């Protein structure tokens, strides 16, 4: 292989690797919104007529959501697994930052908030 072809091949290969790493890093850095997290991890178990109860941000007022995240989330979900994520425990799937985002989103869109939301 001529030296010029090897150099060109090496440059193209390096560029592909750099782009792949950059894309991977940006995908990981993209934060999910509270609404995205709710739809991904909560909604499937908390739809209308669910034995687990239907819950959207509008189901509770802000103080109730605060109390839920402070006192009830862990006991109520300690054995809940997610079949859409290899049956891993839900509380292990969500990072502390994601739980904080979900908490803030539910409180910001609670029944007594300025912007109530059902997350339909």
Backbone as CSV, one residue per row, in Angstrom:
resi,resn,N_x,N_y,N_z,CA_x,CA_y,CA_z,C_x,C_y,C_z
1,UNK,0.865,-1.167,0.000,0.000,0.000,0.000,0.914,1.234,0.000
2,UNK,0.694,2.149,-0.904,1.523,3.350,-0.943,1.360,4.162,0.337
3,UNK,2.405,4.892,0.653,2.441,5.680,1.889,1.277,6.664,1.958
4,UNK,0.939,7.287,0.866,-0.158,8.259,0.834,-1.494,7.594,1.173
5,UNK,-1.748,6.404,0.652,-2.990,5.670,0.942,-3.056,5.280,2.410
6,UNK,-1.922,4.854,2.969,-1.908,4.489,4.394,-2.214,5.709,5.258
7,UNK,-1.623,6.833,4.889,-1.854,8.061,5.647,-3.313,8.470,5.573
8,UNK,-3.872,8.423,4.386,-5.283,8.775,4.203,-6.179,7.813,4.987
9,UNK,-5.868,6.535,4.942,-6.644,5.536,5.677,-6.557,5.803,7.179
10,UNK,-5.368,6.109,7.661,-5.177,6.401,9.076,-5.959,7.650,9.491
11,UNK,-5.959,8.663,8.657,-6.704,9.893,8.954,-8.200,9.615,9.013
12,UNK,-8.712,8.885,8.045,-10.144,8.555,8.022,-10.513,7.708,9.243
13,UNK,-9.703,6.714,9.559,-9.962,5.858,10.715,-9.983,6.689,12.001
14,UNK,-8.995,7.569,12.157,-8.922,8.432,13.337,-10.145,9.330,13.433
15,UNK,-10.560,9.890,12.313,-11.740,10.753,12.289,-12.991,9.986,12.700
16,UNK,-13.137,8.783,12.225,-14.290,7.953,12.586,-14.287,7.673,14.093
17,UNK,-13.135,7.341,14.634,-13.039,7.070,16.077,-13.377,8.319,16.885
18,UNK,-12.820,9.464,16.490,-13.085,10.714,17.203,-14.569,11.051,17.162
19,UNK,-15.204,10.905,16.011,-16.632,11.190,15.899,-17.469,10.223,16.732
20,UNK,-17.085,8.960,16.743,-17.823,7.968,17.526,-17.736,8.283,19.015
21,UNK,-16.554,8.638,19.488,-16.378,8.983,20.903,-17.167,10.247,21.237
22,UNK,-17.098,11.240,20.362,-17.828,12.496,20.601,-19.327,12.248,20.648
23,UNK,-19.848,11.443,19.731,-21.277,11.141,19.708,-21.679,10.388,20.963
24,UNK,-20.888,9.417,21.358,-21.179,8.630,22.555,-21.197,9.517,23.790
25,UNK,-20.225,10.396,23.914,-20.165,11.286,25.072,-21.353,12.230,25.099
26,UNK,-21.746,12.778,23.947,-22.872,13.710,23.934,-24.175,12.991,24.238
27,UNK,-24.321,11.748,23.818,-25.539,10.993,24.116,-25.637,10.723,25.617
28,UNK,-24.503,10.424,26.254,-24.515,10.167,27.699,-24.775,11.447,28.481
29,UNK,-24.262,12.559,27.982,-24.401,13.825,28.677,-25.798,14.415,28.550
30,UNK,-26.580,13.940,27.598,-27.917,14.483,27.415,-28.793,14.039,28.587
31,UNK,-29.271,15.016,29.322,-30.099,14.727,30.483,-31.542,14.526,30.051
32,UNK,-32.184,13.557,30.679,-33.603,13.350,30.448,-34.363,14.363,31.300
33,UNK,-35.452,14.853,30.760,-36.311,15.754,31.521,-37.131,14.932,32.512
34,UNK,-37.759,15.617,33.457,-38.632,14.924,34.393,-39.748,14.186,33.670
35,UNK,-40.291,14.818,32.648,-41.359,14.193,31.871,-40.850,12.929,31.182
36,UNK,-39.645,12.996,30.616,-39.049,11.815,29.975,-38.843,10.693,30.992
37,UNK,-38.326,11.045,32.159,-38.090,10.047,33.204,-39.396,9.412,33.656
38,UNK,-40.426,10.237,33.834,-41.734,9.711,34.236,-42.246,8.711,33.203
39,UNK,-42.180,9.100,31.930,-42.673,8.216,30.875,-41.855,6.933,30.782
40,UNK,-40.563,7.018,31.022,-39.679,5.864,30.908,-39.788,4.909,32.092
41,UNK,-39.914,5.446,33.306,-39.820,4.592,34.490,-41.079,4.508,35.349
42,UNK,-42.004,5.431,35.221,-43.144,5.480,36.141,-44.486,5.157,35.487
43,UNK,-44.695,5.706,34.316,-46.028,5.699,33.706,-46.587,4.291,33.501
44,UNK,-45.769,3.347,33.082,-46.302,2.011,32.759,-46.956,1.339,33.959
45,UNK,-46.522,1.686,35.165,-47.117,1.090,36.373,-48.191,1.972,37.004
46,UNK,-48.323,3.204,36.517,-49.247,4.137,37.158,-50.227,4.751,36.168
47,UNK,-50.802,3.896,35.321,-51.817,4.333,34.362,-53.199,4.202,34.997
48,UNK,-54.207,4.705,34.312,-55.591,4.601,34.806,-55.942,3.142,35.083
49,UNK,-56.655,2.900,36.153,-57.119,1.572,36.570,-55.985,0.623,36.953
50,UNK,-54.797,1.140,37.190,-53.675,0.308,37.614,-53.851,-0.099,39.065
51,UNK,-53.489,-1.330,39.412,-53.539,-1.725,40.822,-52.553,-0.914,41.661
52,UNK,-51.593,-0.272,41.013,-50.610,0.561,41.708,-51.085,1.998,41.868
53,UNK,-52.230,2.293,41.320,-52.766,3.652,41.363,-52.296,4.465,40.170
54,UNK,-53.169,5.324,39.695,-52.802,6.223,38.610,-52.154,7.455,39.226
55,UNK,-50.947,7.754,38.777,-50.238,8.927,39.277,-49.676,9.739,38.127
56,UNK,-49.945,11.020,38.176,-49.331,12.016,37.306,-48.959,13.156,38.240
57,UNK,-48.227,14.140,37.785,-47.910,15.249,38.688,-49.156,15.875,39.309
58,UNK,-50.254,15.937,38.561,-51.487,16.558,39.068,-52.224,15.725,40.114
59,UNK,-51.789,14.496,40.330,-52.458,13.647,41.308,-52.303,14.187,42.724
60,UNK,-51.170,14.802,43.000,-50.878,15.286,44.348,-50.540,16.780,44.308
61,UNK,-50.602,17.400,45.470,-50.166,18.793,45.570,-48.660,18.795,45.881
62,UNK,-48.046,19.956,45.812,-46.597,20.058,45.968,-46.090,19.460,47.282
63,UNK,-46.736,19.771,48.385,-46.299,19.231,49.677,-46.389,17.709,49.711
64,UNK,-47.428,17.165,49.087,-47.571,15.707,49.051,-46.458,15.065,48.217
65,UNK,-46.094,15.691,47.107,-44.984,15.157,46.298,-43.682,15.228,47.088
66,UNK,-43.458,16.309,47.793,-42.243,16.427,48.614,-42.196,15.312,49.655
67,UNK,-43.303,15.107,50.320,-43.378,14.049,51.330,-43.163,12.676,50.697
68,UNK,-43.748,12.459,49.532,-43.583,11.178,48.845,-42.104,10.901,48.575
69,UNK,-41.409,11.865,47.997,-40.001,11.648,47.667,-39.135,11.541,48.915
70,UNK,-39.495,12.264,49.984,-38.714,12.223,51.217,-38.944,10.948,52.018
71,UNK,-40.187,10.454,52.034,-40.533,9.374,52.957,-41.045,8.085,52.316
72,UNK,-41.746,8.186,51.195,-42.469,7.019,50.689,-41.865,6.356,49.449
73,UNK,-41.084,7.074,48.689,-40.563,6.520,47.428,-39.799,5.223,47.646
74,UNK,-38.811,5.245,48.511,-37.967,4.067,48.704,-38.759,2.886,49.262
75,UNK,-39.522,3.048,50.350,-40.286,1.890,50.837,-41.290,1.352,49.821
76,UNK,-41.925,2.241,49.061,-42.943,1.807,48.106,-42.352,1.154,46.864
77,UNK,-41.078,1.430,46.565,-40.485,0.941,45.322,-39.264,0.053,45.523
78,UNK,-38.979,-0.338,46.768,-37.756,-1.098,47.024,-37.721,-2.446,46.300
79,UNK,-38.849,-3.033,46.015,-38.848,-4.328,45.330,-39.399,-4.238,43.902
80,UNK,-39.611,-3.031,43.405,-40.160,-2.854,42.057,-39.045,-3.001,41.027
81,UNK,-39.283,-3.882,40.061,-38.335,-4.057,38.964,-38.978,-3.592,37.669
82,UNK,-38.137,-3.306,36.702,-38.618,-2.776,35.423,-38.375,-3.788,34.318
83,UNK,-39.439,-4.421,33.810,-39.273,-5.417,32.754,-38.689,-4.838,31.464
84,UNK,-38.818,-3.559,31.263,-38.260,-2.940,30.052,-36.776,-2.600,30.204
85,UNK,-36.228,-2.842,31.379,-34.808,-2.605,31.626,-34.202,-3.835,32.309
86,UNK,-34.381,-4.982,31.689,-33.802,-6.255,32.163,-34.198,-6.608,33.590
87,UNK,-35.406,-6.217,33.995,-35.916,-6.510,35.339,-35.008,-6.012,36.455
88,UNK,-34.293,-4.944,36.192,-33.461,-4.339,37.232,-34.358,-3.528,38.167
89,UNK,-33.960,-3.422,39.433,-34.739,-2.602,40.366,-34.801,-1.147,39.902
90,UNK,-35.980,-0.580,39.949,-36.188,0.792,39.488,-35.279,1.761,40.242
91,UNK,-35.132,1.543,41.532,-34.316,2.458,42.328,-32.830,2.361,42.000
92,UNK,-32.411,1.284,41.334,-31.023,1.176,40.878,-30.857,1.770,39.485
93,UNK,-31.941,1.840,38.740,-31.883,2.389,37.384,-31.773,3.904,37.387
94,UNK,-32.411,4.530,38.346,-32.434,5.994,38.418,-31.276,6.501,39.267
95,UNK,-30.517,7.426,38.711,-29.420,8.027,39.468,-29.993,9.040,40.463
96,UNK,-29.215,9.420,41.462,-29.691,10.462,42.382,-30.060,11.750,41.638
97,UNK,-29.306,12.095,40.617,-29.616,13.295,39.837,-30.948,13.143,39.102
98,UNK,-31.206,11.948,38.559,-32.478,11.716,37.867,-33.648,11.750,38.846
99,UNK,-33.459,11.188,40.027,-34.519,11.255,41.043,-34.802,12.703,41.434
100,UNK,-33.747,13.498,41.527,-33.923,14.918,41.840,-34.692,15.611,40.717
101,UNK,-34.356,15.303,39.475,-35.054,15.884,38.322,-36.520,15.484,38.328
102,UNK,-36.795,14.211,38.595,-38.171,13.711,38.642,-38.939,14.376,39.780
103,UNK,-38.306,14.497,40.918,-38.930,15.159,42.072,-39.301,16.606,41.730
104,UNK,-38.334,17.350,41.189,-38.582,18.754,40.846,-39.695,18.877,39.813
105,UNK,-39.707,17.978,38.842,-40.725,18.032,37.787,-42.119,17.772,38.347
106,UNK,-42.250,16.762,39.210,-43.579,16.469,39.773,-44.060,17.631,40.637
107,UNK,-43.165,18.207,41.419,-43.540,19.340,42.276,-43.895,20.559,41.423
108,UNK,-43.093,20.820,40.397,-43.345,21.973,39.522,-44.657,21.863,38.752
109,UNK,-45.169,20.634,38.591,-46.393,20.432,37.809,-47.505,19.780,38.638
110,UNK,-47.392,19.908,39.953,-48.397,19.352,40.859,-49.728,20.082,40.704
111,UNK,-50.746,19.519,41.315,-52.102,20.073,41.190,-52.190,21.523,41.632
112,UNK,-51.412,21.920,42.632,-51.480,23.297,43.131,-50.357,24.187,42.581
113,UNK,-49.679,23.731,41.528,-48.594,24.517,40.942,-49.158,25.499,39.918
114,UNK,-48.303,26.374,39.434,-48.719,27.324,38.403,-48.901,26.653,37.045
115,UNK,-48.269,25.474,36.863,-48.333,24.770,35.587,-48.643,23.289,35.798
116,UNK,-49.848,22.947,36.247,-50.190,21.535,36.458,-50.084,20.750,35.155
117,UNK,-49.713,19.478,35.272,-49.535,18.648,34.086,-49.994,17.231,34.352
118,UNK,-50.656,16.650,33.354,-51.106,15.270,33.496,-50.101,14.277,32.942
119,UNK,-49.257,14.675,32.026,-48.276,13.811,31.367,-48.951,12.713,30.569
120,UNK,-49.971,13.076,29.827,-50.706,12.135,29.013,-49.919,11.544,27.975
